[in-house]
Amino acid sequence: MNYIYYMDVFFVFVFGAIFGSFLNVIVYRLPQLSHKTSSYKKFLYLCFPRSYCTSCKKTISIFDLFPIINFFT
């Protein structure tokens, strides 16, 4: 195996983790969209408000939104 193969695997892993984390937010917020009528409001609800802790309602910092960075900090 060469160096380029390992870099490809690394980047696929990192982007997969980031994409999976974003999909988790979408899946969590989609059931709450049933009362919103326009598609513009639905899009805004997926982007805003910022993510927060469900138990204490504190907003999550930018570093906690990236799963790989959050794991090492």
Secondary structure, 3 states (H helix, E strand, C coil): CCHHHHHHHHHHHHHHHHHHHHHHHHHHHHHHHCCCCCHHHHHHHHHCCCCECCCCCCECCHHHHCHHHHHHC
